[in-house]
Amino acid sequence: MSSVVIIGAGLGGLFTGAILAKEGFSVTILEKNATIGGGLQTFKRFGETFDTGMHVIGGMRPGGNIRKICNYLGITDQVRLQDVDDDCTDRLYFSEDKQFYTLAKGKEGFVNSLAAYFPEEREHLEAYVEAVLALTDQVDLFNLRPSDGASRLFAHSDSFMMAADAFIASHVENPKLRTILAYMNPLYGGRADQTPAYIHAIISTLYIKGASRFIDGSSHFADMLADSIRAHGGQVLAGDGVAWIEVNDRQVDYVRTKSGRQYTADYYISDIHPCTLLRLMDEKAFPKSYRDRLDSIPNAHSAFALYIKLKDGTFPYLNYSEYCLTRYEEVWNFSRADKPWPLGFLMMTPPSSHPGPYAHKVLITAPMPFEMVSRWENTTVGHRGADYEQWKQEQADKLLALIEEMHPGFSDCIEAVNTSSPLTIRDYYGAKDGTICGFSKDCHNIALSQVPVVTKVRNLLLTGQNNNLHGFCGVPLTAIQTCEAILGPNYIINRINACNES
């Protein structure tokens, strides 16, 4: 039986471990935090459980690619999900002109909902949606189609690597509508004239097909993956992260945890940020050119978050997400530190296993460049100082003012508020610059858009959001690539498809 040690129990590490454990590997996952899950983690505050990252997910509706992977792992029936409303998957608010826009599920629903605001753009909207779906169809991995490695993400149409903002503009004339079509770019770290069109297309396709949300928090999904690993004889160990990786002659000999325990395996897989990984080994383990390249790749933006407990019976439960954007022209500028903050945020009321007409809590996630907290970058959790606490309160007040604008009277519904900043994300996830989407993708430089899962250290592979695609959909697909780097091309794809055909 081959063995594997996985560094990090985030979504990528857990999916990779679950797949390899099912295929007969002896799997050990080592996690530095006391809680597994990475972006699936939850925490308790004010008597409520709050998600930290995976608020809205795609690919889990019937026929969805992630649902098919879960079918293969045998965990689908255990996942607790609430589908968002078909007639209102998302609701957008633009502070600039106090305008709301409601979006619906499906090709026709999406087109009809936006054509109600922009009737002269109906034909353009229809062409745009078809173009988005066509781009997504070119990605074999997204569609779980067998293919050779080279064609999984590239060798596609000319528009595949076009800048996303230019792709939208090539189909739609109205500037406001172009902005509306880009409203989800904070979910993938979108940048004007840089983010590839295929990234925009994949995320848009997921939500056009219908999104879902975890009931009672996302941590149970991490626990399910861990249970699947344990059921196949593996182990998931939390609270003792890897402190050193011994590499000799381009091969990992062992890893040592903070407590001093050593682990050996045939293969080692890193689910942590590649730049964080490099700090755990001798600098001679990788060529300087490789280190310099990873250090030079810009990271997508981070985020500031509010976790709000509501007074009982004061604010309605919303079975959809709300997006606030301040100005139409700023939709591609969330990563820029030279712009006023906030430029917008995602707002949602998480579903509960005890549903009712009123919400118990609200989550607010506002993209934020790491530069806004760089003055405290050398501090640690709980020791950042009074000026940091005051700064956090000031940022929270800015967000609360926008929420009050969207929902007059909201301030009277609040019982308590907790905050987190990019420093929180950096320190708990080990993510460079607190990035929530991993490395930024650049349509002008393919090398900066993709970090291969294989490395020059023969038995060390990568997985997670910094390779290929990110998010709840992208990370499991990358896990397939990591596993197939060991098991062979299309091995897992074929196994997944065979399971879903039977």
MARVEXTOR-914119 format. One record per residue: residue in one letter; x, y, z of N, C-alpha, C in turn. Coordinates in steps of 0.001 Angstrom, whole numbers, plus 500000, padded with zeros to 6 digits. Each point is the difference from the previous one (the first is absolute). Layout:
<pts>
aXYZXYZXYZ...
</pts>
This chain:
<pts>
m500847498804500000499153501196500000500881501244500000s499792500884499035500744501244499959499477500947501077s500880500858500481499631500928501068500196501434499541v499219500908500615500091501417499671499785500823501258v500814501023500165499821500997501054499555501287499329i498899500565500485499454501238499438500162501102501028i500586501111499576500254501138500875498840500982499856g499151500057501002498861500906499975498689499282499765a499030500258500871498679499361499898498957501010499561g500338500780498959498996500843499368499185499180499021l499173500674499221499139499302499051500824499147499037g501130500549499516500829499257499062500642498785500621g500554500161501197500621498867500667499013498906500334l498798500398500433498994499002500374499450499261498785f499717500728498909499524499315498796501088499090499434t501234500480499943501097499180499492500169498760500864g499958500196501309500138498868500904498860499008499886a498771500516499855498842499104499888500070499153498727i500428500627498902500113499259498741501080498932500103l501186500376500495501099499027500085499687498898501009a499340500337501098499628498969500973499031498997499374k499050500507499223499047499108499329500718499092499008e501086500503499416500750499212499020501079499133500636g499963499856501332500864499035500662501279500544500602f500200501308500009501201500580500593499850500106501519s501125499905500678500050500293501427500218501501500145v498985500714500478500000501462499996500137500549501412t500918500950500153500122500762501236499971501480499653i499068500737500600499912501445499788500418500704501284l500883500974499877500502500757501142499533501444499889e499258500476500981499424501340499994500509500805501194k500455501233499755500567500813501080498932500531500951n498811500289499489498942500542500850499298498895500785a499352500400501067499252499030500802498762499510499266t499544500783499032498810499656499216500395499766498557i499512498926499399500289499712498604499039500774499101g500324500047498710499041500527499041500457501215499220g500997500748500494500386501215499270498802500929499870g499633500323498752498853500873499757498668499386500388l499993498712500360498779499354500483499823500144501506q500994500579500667499927500129501455498813500870500421t499500499690501153499015500857500654500517500355501389f499401501004500602500345500344501383498729500451500710k500025499927501317498844500387500807500246501362500642r499000500837499910500056501304500635498575500437500302f499770500550501178498679500490500406498944498884499969g500437498747500187499072498883499984499600499539498613e500629500548498955499705499624498619501246499402499347t499777499185498972501089499433499211500112500774498694f501201500484499701500229500800498805500972499304499063d499692500019498694500942499530498984501120501015499837t501188499508499659501119500905499759500252500248498524g499585499062499120500359500185498605498991499530498977m499611498736500055499169499414498943498533500356500210h499625501210499594498648500481500256499004499542498936v500404500076498734499125499643498881500769499036499114i499378498900499609500729498976499249499242499619498727g500758499610498998499432499522498747500440498572499729g499378499394499009500377498648499603499350498892500789m499071500345500910499377498964500823498544499730499630r499485500681498998498659499648499516500096498667499250p498872499284499794500041498742499252500718500166498667g500947499103499729500794500077498776501232500861500121g500159500717501113501155500870500194501279499214500182n501120500609499625501265499271500034500444499632501419i499826500888500956500420499680501366499054498977500619r498741500070499643499058498970500473500424498622499485k500480499938498764500461498720499448501212499463500766i500905500907500396501146499564500801499527499486501351c499025500690500596499454499547501279499286498660499858n499328499786498868499383498695499752501061498898499989y501104500277499327501108499037499920500558499697501398l500085501037500854500503499798501355498948499410500938g498737499976499556498934499430500807499532500887501133i500103501321499837499640500905501096498843500938499660t499470499924498779499002500974499559498798500062500923d499509498848500419498782499969500812500189500641501377q501249500191500417500258500575501318500150501521499964v500138500556498791500228501440499886498704500751500269r500059500977500902498815500776500353500043501336499264l499164500113498967500007501183499151498615500601499859q499971501296499799498780500723499659500240500699498669d499226499639498974500114500689498718499405501395500119v500642500967499345499453501357500010498770500040499100d499203501050500132498767500120499223500306500072498502d499202499290499199500219500028498552499670501353499393d498999500679500549499584501274499418500794501178500546c500870499726500982500885501047500525501235499317500581t500969499719499138501227499378500482500902501034500659d500008501206499440500793501103500536499241501308499813r500242500919500940499395501327499914501127501024500130l500109500873499020501075500977499976499481501375500383y500855500743500695499665501380500360501177500894499653f499721501079499270501020500983499666499704501291500751s500907500354500894499818501184500822499997501278499164e500707499960498878500133501189499162498647500570499574d499072499118499606498688500486499569498852499355500768k500356499310501124498997499373500880499129498996499245q500619499270499059499255499077499135500223498546500426f498906499240500062500070498552500245499796499259498680y500663498842499867499798499109498861499849498577500545t498993499289499519499769498621500422500343499054498860l500791498967500295500418499027498995499347498656500283a499635499290498936499333498707500133500883498879499458k499646498766500346500769498808499629499711499581498560g500993499339499375499833499420498679500232501008498886k500247499498498791500262500887498872498850500968499774e498805499467499894498847500859499735499719500932501172g500087499465501208499739500825501170501003501137500125f501256499691499750501048501012500098499773501100498961v499761499582498758499782500977498925498740500821500262n498912499339500337498737500711500220500094501002501149s500688499609501067500077500895501152500768501267499661l501082499887499257500772501197499647499371500771498843a499345499276499087499322500687498891498846500864500510a499477499682501168498942500840500578500529501400500321y501294500106500307500610501304500277500619500614498741f500452499134499082500678500464498786499378499308498784p498762500316499659499304499279498916500719500111498659e500689501095499761500696500168498727501216499075499872e500399499369501119501174499129500001499637498514500008r498737499657499796499592498598500107500816499087499084e500109500354498725500738499142499074501469499899500401h500552501108500468501387499974500445500163499117501242l499031500071500894500041499145501189499929498519499626e499146499670499059499892498607499556501318499520499412a500627500861499175501280499631499397501092499882501066y499959500894500983500994499968501077499901498690500792v498791499614500400499831498778500781500460498781499199e499664499957498730500457498883499168501524499974499918a500615501178499912501458500076499926500645499546501306v499397500378501133500503499571501307499935498478500122l498872499429499640499842498552500095500926499274499028a500225500597498834500896499387499014501443500002500505l500420501084500642501344500034500568500163498925501068t499011499894500866500067499004501070500025498591499434d499281499782498912499960498670499398501358499590499438q500889500952499766501321499683499461500937499424501064v499632500121501265500873499547501087499656498553500343d500811499066499508499728498576500225499919499669501486l500910500558500798500022499682501423498711500445500680f499509501189499684498756500490500584498847499060499662n500024499454498807498929499112499553500281498526500278l501091499743500736500387498633500366500108499104498766r500600500559498948500230499240498767501438499520499938p500226498761499618501373499533499794500675500809498909s501291500257500174500742500770499006501480499836500266d500814500446499047501429500033500292500259501241500848g501098499987500747500276501062500958500056501379499389a500528500114498793500197501313499386498694500691499670s498948499232499734498744500613499551499023500275501135r500405499701501230499046500139501094499638501445500281l500948500897499837499683501400500250500374500915498847f500768499499499040500420500883498923499745499353498644a500577500591498942499742499568498633498523500144499662h499462501175500307498587500257499792499793501186499056s498790500530499967499672501083499082500753501276500359d500012500942499065500720501257500199499488500771501216s498705499907500273499429500762501111500274499374501361f500537498794500022500235499287501249500915500801500926m501099500541499469500943500768500795499856501504499781m498883500425499428499709501426499909499763500549501403a500308501263500223499687500610501288498489499974500235a499593499679501214498575499826500291499201501263499732d500561501170500353499243501231499759499822500252498505a501021499662499199499883500151498553499022498989499422f499983498794500579499062498965499552498556500468500198i499705500551501175498653500500500257499666501137499036a500937500925499820499765501162499130499804499588498543s500559498871499614499844499555498610498593499514499699h499198499784501049498642499495499802498923501011500394v500321500916500909498987500886500578500445501451499837e499057500867499637500338501400499746499793500905501212n498942499777500768499667500901501091501041499890501129p500651501104500386501043499948501041499490499483501344k498785500371500382499461499513501269499783498491499948l499496499506498881499780498567499876501322499250500022r501031500565499391501317499358500054500453499836501452t499776501033500790500362499934501415499197498931500721i498707499946499737499143499011500653500466498586499670l500388499762498759500456498673499603501322499624500669a500719500992500495501279499759500681499856500003501516y498784499988500521499788500221501429500651498940500871m500228498799499453500575498934500815501517499990499987n500634500972499318501451499922499917500703500051501357p499412500579501073500665499873501304500165498551500446l499174499084499478500105498590500374501196499315499349y500564500616498963501174499392499357501161500986499871g499958501102500735501104500939499990500185500679498667g498906500332499337500061500558498669500715501337499923r500826500155498954500721501247499751499802500404498547a499785501297499783499801500502498642501222499719499141d499757499542498782501039499741499006500994498927500445q499643499171500991500900498935500441499304498650500156t498862499991500663499341498720500280499526499344498708p500367498737499762499598499311498770498489499786499936a499487500034498796498558499841499794499514498641500500y500835498956499905499519498671500409499709499944501492i500757500766500815499721500051501438498627500625500230h499755501124499356498689500658500104498891499062499535a500244499284498909498972499124499431499669498841500940i501016499395500589499764498854500885499185500418501222i500404501103500658499260500452501179498577500396499629s499845500714498887498662500431499570499118498801499682t500558499000499335499228498803499657499478499301501248l500855499885501007499597499334501242498759500654500602y499958501328499995498903500690500656498799500172499084i500220500023498700498854499975499090499257498668500141k500755498929500215499383498675500159499368499805501372g500296500880500926499355499926501313500983499733501123a499974500859501007500907499873501135499290499357501193s500816499596500968499488499404501237500777500584501173r499490499740501202500679500454501211499924498887501047f501030499920500831500020498992501052499018500361501108i499249499001500443499094500171501133500790499788501288d499855500924500943500682499929501298501519500015499867g500505500657498975501445500181499890500683498982499115s501208500360499557500736499191499024500915498962500630s500241500068501308500989499107500605499593498531499907h498692499738499929499588498593499922500493499358498706f500199500799498936500507499441498749501456499572500174a500787500813500703501377499617500293500028498726500845d499113499919500981499940498808500849499623498760499195m499110500158499030499617498862499154501187499482499197l500778500917499423501172499575499233501010499311500910a500193500561501204500919499376500951499505498611500405d498699499858500221499439498691500352500189498996498869s499885500476498760500216499119498857501439499498499974i500943500887500307501412499603500059500214498971501096r499446500247501158500169499077501132499332498657499729a498867500028499298499299498747499685500838499089499113h500944500602499250500894499214499149501371499805500641g500065500204501313501227499709500734500962501160500152g499637501186499528500887501151500099499825500748501304q500783501067500172499886500817501200500124501472499640v499247500815500737500021501454499847500332500566501365l501189500591500111500517500440501286500065501519500041a499285500608500943499938501457500110500819500483501195g500393501282499934500679500624501118501487499742500081d500596499457498955501442499736500004500511500124498566g500195501220499575500365500246498612501436499644499679v500271499857498714501348499691499538500892501219500195a501163499775500671500952501079500260501237499892499121w500265498816499463501202499812499174499770498855499011i500513500200498788499967498970498961501432499723499589e500447498795500236501380499632499670500063499507498555v500757500739499183500132499682498581501470499766499679n500281498882499385501353499678499559499949499391498613d500886500451499154500095499484498640498640500022499304r499291501167500126498711500213499345498951498967500425q500047499614501267498987499070500514499766500279501473v498708499973500412499676500177501410500308498711500741d500787500123501086500310498839500842498999499841501136y499589501141500581499010499957501079499503501417500261v498898500096500746499546501290500522499995499906501513r500266501128500644499993500063501456498992501045500445t499175499648500953498977500926500478500543500879501119k499195500967500385500415500942501040500314499290501311s499294498895500277500234499257501233501216499098499925g500606499896498815501201499180499833499765498629499399r498768499663499691499717498684499406500397499997498531q500555498886499541500409499855498610499070499024499271y499712500323498739499145499158499166500699499751498666t499980498759499574500566499647498702498915499385499128a500170500126498690499012499464499060500643499860498626d499281499350499110500457499897498604499802501324499273y498903500683500340499679501271499362499653501028501067y500282501263499675499645501118500868499241501013499149i498901500518500555499155500948499257499766501220500879s500234501176499430499791501243500749498689500656499605d499191500291501007498739500734499803500112501414500550i501220500460500275500179501354500517500532500901498892h499971501295500230500475500939498990501439499644499616p500322499932498710501347499599499589501112500841500620c499775501288500190501028500840500614500188499656501473t498932499594500676500102499525501381500737498670500037l499737499145499026500662498698499916501509500162499891l500454500917499168501434500169499776500744500379501276r499321500660500916500647500407501245500202498832500966l499425498846499673500103498835500880501145499071499620m500816500394499036501085499130499540501229500831499677d501112499324499861501236500672499644499842500679498644e500572501182499854499828500743498755500613499285498802k500886499027500255500602499251498901499069498907499454a498864499791500657499075498952499555499464500283498612f499791501295499703499507500417498689500960501006499396p500092500038498682500835501006499357499530501403500361k500934500930500053499668501381500325498995500571499008s500094499593498732499067500506498994498561499621500329y499802498790500540498657499549500369499482500804501192r500853500196501008499605500782501160499655501432499602d500855500585499174499774501375499577498710500121499205r499727498992499185498776500038499195498772499979500899l499975499108500992498848499924500890499840501293500796d501115500556500445499930501241500773499511501172499156s500205499919498689499644501121499135498539499979499563i499317498867500166498607499915499562499131500802500971p499245500969499514499131500756500913498873499128500546n499624500264501219498887499276500615498707500780499825a498918499272499881498690500648499958499741500699501334h499006500874500004499736500791501189499609499141501199s500029500614501151499553499374501231498597500520500313a499603499969501272498642500430500335499909500443501451f499076500891500234499579500418501337498596499451500186a499706499443501161498700499352500196499316500470501275l498683500031499932499161500239501171499166498748500265y499935499615501260499159498877500437498985500582500979i498774500101499565498988500759500729498944499067500592k499807500081501302498874499312500625498833500968500046l498827499518499580498804500835499928499099499787501219k499270501019500329498958499847501015498896499113499437d499388499219500837498967499064499558498845500727499320g499585499455498859498801500470499335500079501398499449t501205500433499569500128501393499544500368500140498526f500683498999499415500456500131498616499642498719499249p499434500115498787499536498806499286501147499120499518y499728498694499962500941499064499383499922500190498483l501143500152499365500082500190498548500607498756499378n499242499300499171500509498777499381500707500309498678y500837500995500056500830500414498871501111500881500563s500971500302499178501095500872500420499756501417499495e500498500954500739499943501391499565501418500527499805y500170500742498919501283500612499702499809501511499971c500811500694500760499986501462499979501238500480499268l499825500882499043501105500650499312499778501498500067t501047500749500279499836501436500201499840500735498678r500932499767499054499978500707498722500176499005498855y499267500208498933500056499096498854501426499881499454e500689501119499896501308500004499337501094499330500822e499699499660501269501028499430500870499930498478500106v499201499352499188499735498581500202501253499130499851w500999500455499249501223499206499816501133500454500915n499719500839500982501082500625500764500091499557501449f499391498864500342499986499572501392501395499712500557s500954499679499145501347499662500463500910501214500122r499517501163499636500855501180499947499979500788501303a501198500221500534500114500718501259499857501509499829d500058500477498749499886501438499772498555500452499819k499061499092500207498581500325499888499373500106501391p498949500819500128499331500095501315499362498673500379w499996499714501286499418498749500484498820500331500908p498908499203499921499809498796499181499427500331498622l500334499166499035499390500108498682498761499118499896g499831499096500953498823499139499986500169498827500932f498979499149500071500056498829500872498927498995499620l500167498791500516499005498927499916499291499920501343m498681499915499966499197499892501220499087498797499892m499929499198501066499090498861499982499527499664501402t498820499409500053499460499447501237500078498477499868p500890499349500746500212498555499826498766499182500364p499756498904499253498854499150500313500220499167501251s498903499643500624500035499240501243499144498748499863s500329498998500822499176498781500025498667500255500687h499840501174500603498735500397500610499508501251499280p499528499835498769499649501169499185498787500744500547g499955501243499639498891500851500386500058501270499189p499084500910500209499969501219499189501113500993500347y500630499815501169501003500971500422501391499376500059a501015500822499725501397499577500068500536500176501412h500981499173500350500647500105501306501339500737499905k500573500012498789501329500597499843500186500465498560v501003500834499799500336500523498687501515499930499832l500437499597498816501419499994499657500260501070498949i501032500782500203500413501030499044501460499752499642t500300499862498716501380499837499546500307501092498996a500968500838500337500355501135499153501441499847499525p500233499866498699501376499901499499500848501158500503m501244499680500360500898501028500536501435499670499602p500746500949499460501410499754499685500819499896501284f501006499137499986500799499765501203500731501264500445e500271500898499068500717501225500348499301500805501090m498699499809500138499258500765501015500353499582501427v500609498816500161500379499544501353501505499780500119s500753500424498993501433499695499989500745500608501185r499464501081500584500698500616501142500022499068501214w499097499008500030499964499043501115500469498607499575e500660499886498857500305498668499465500971499205500873n500748500657500877500934499289500873499417499711501379t498695500191500147499336499694501268499364498621499943t499572499511501159499352498694500078498598500146500569v499203498945499845498611500012500454499929500343501490g499156500964500330499820500406501390501014501002500501h500962500361499142501056500923500434500258501056498921r498936500513499429500177500964498917499866501452500470g499501500221501203499971501344500545498655500691499889a499856501074500789498744500735500049499706500722498696d501053500443499303499763500708498741499416499080498945y500382498726500048499421499011499074498528499781500314e499660499875501267498610499804500390499153501202499597q500554501186500162499270501193499593499805500032498492w501048499621499273499910499956498532498912499010499566k499965498834500629498973499012499643498598500543500236q499826500717501098498684500563500285499610501029498956e500969500786499546499723500995498961499570499334498703q500655498902499634499632499298498769498621499349500144a499740499449501180498683499401500245498901501052499868d500254501186500507499001501062499921499706500385498547k501019500006499160499794500308498583499086498972499343l500233498733500311499158498952499423498576500078500541l499876500217501280498669500072500605499193501157499431a500675501084499658499294501139499405499434499631498634l500743499215499228499509499560498691498853499015500139i500097499112500997498900499057500227498736500751500400e500160501022500827498853500808500407499370500689498795e500833500388499044499493500614498772499180498997499199m500469498758499936499281498948499277498727499592500734h500119499883501306498894499507500840499773500999501143p499242501068499769499740500981501055499459499342501268g500590500345501121499597499409501274500840498817500412f500961499606499174500810498817500303500765500169501314s500492501195500265500791500223501213499214499642501263d498685500140499947499179499670501171499847498490500184c500393499230498980499877498537500061501234499334500595i501078500759500173501280499431500403500072499794501510e500398498789500385500268499724501412501499500071500297a500837499450499087501449500008500221500713499860498664v501257500501499934500790499951498771501415499543500324n500503499056499207501392499583500073500645500300498649t501308500265499991500678500350498755501230499127499787s500416499909498739501291499400499662500591500787498843s501319499937499870500701500779498985500904499088499169p500666500547498991500958499190499233501070499336500860l500338500611501136500987499387500889499457498712500611t498709499985500292499365498794500527500110498873498994i499705500298498739500065498990498940501433499526499812r500943500945499986501403499624499842500453499041501095d499661500314501244500530499238501118499303498662500208y498707499929499723499294498738500214500132499059498800y500021500547498795500089499156498810501426499820499506g500936500823500500501355499943499473500078500494498579a499089500871499615499924500495498622500792501292499867k500923500037499077500805501199499790499090501196499719d500260501096500685499219501231499848498523499799500305g499667498927500702498606499745500350499097499781498804t500564499521498893499205499849498784498849499014500192i498834500338499459498855499100500090499782499215498714c500733500351498936499844499316498712501320499455499465g501050500014500819501280499484499545500713500963499064f500879499437499187500734500814499045499052500638498995s500287501247499628499224500655498950500310499359498651k498985499930499152500183499478498652500224501173499039d500871499808499011500357501067499074499875499484498571c499075500574499255499770499541498628501174500318499079h500883500886500412501146500369499171501218499134500278n499923499164501024501145499184500380499497498665500526i499956499007499132499467498693500383500790499410501162a501309500248500017500831499453501066499574500513501365l499471501237500043499531500544501258498562499582500295s499348499373499045498616499575500194499913498582500547q501049499227499827499954498605500417501277499613500732v499853499365501148501121499406500718499781498496499962p500844499239499307499780498554499862499930499303501355v499243498918500061499902499233501242501254499179500242v500749499705498967501268499287500170501107501025500244t501028499593500729501117500886500293501310499311499633k501100500749500120501322499434499709500518499113501126v499304499978501124500260499008501039499136498790499654r500622498888499694499322498899499298498751499476500695n500028499922501324498853499412500710499174501045500742l500128501274499582499224501085500597499074500606498961l498701500013500291499009500574499111499235501106500721l499274500776499211499203501093500533498520499754499748t499174500567500831498553499997499782499453501277500620g498710500275499803499407501191500599499759501123499017q499624501161500525499478501076499171501064500746499202n501268499771500283501041500703499262500404499290498708n499398498867499731500271499246498773498745499999499139n500098500503498820498908499964499034498779500798500459l499007499338500581498750500660500368499856500053501516h499213500968500492499828500155501440498532499803500366g499703500141501276498617499954500460499474498599500215f498740499913500415499402498709500333499953499070498801c499910500549498803500019499174498798501423499749499531g500810501037499904501329499862499425500942499137500802v499945500083501325500935499264500839499806498475499884p498768499469500050499844498559499790500471499539498616l499821500847498979500471499632498673501523499945499969t500649500927500693501452499947500105500439498766500775a499226499601501001500317498777500745500038498792499062i499103499985499021500021498916499015501319500010499239q500448501177499584501266500094499275501162499512500856t500001500377501272501066499567500896500013498482500129c498833499414500181499918498546500133500414499298498713e499621500573498868500344499365498725501473500172499658a500678500955500629501447500098499835500693498783500601i499328499344500938500512498769500606499444498764499295l498688500001499741499305498806499508499959499900498481g500257501096499314499974499984498544498871500834499433p500197500550498789498994500869499373498644499313499876n498956500731500375498597499594499827499562498853500916y500890499522500855499625498876500855498823500375500901i500101501114500704498934500401500921498777500480499223i500227500730498907498874500452499171499161498803499568n500644498964499534499272498808499546499288499312501156r500634499973501158499373499379501166498748500788500417i500092501324499979498849500842500359498856499783499024n500320500025498719498957499829498989499359498627500059a500811498967500245499449498646500089499052499910501190c500351500639501103499146499979501185498667500682499731n500034501094499242498774500769499754499158499418498865e500550499060499256499230499343498949499292498767500530s500482499447501091499419498757500515498748500253500813
</pts>
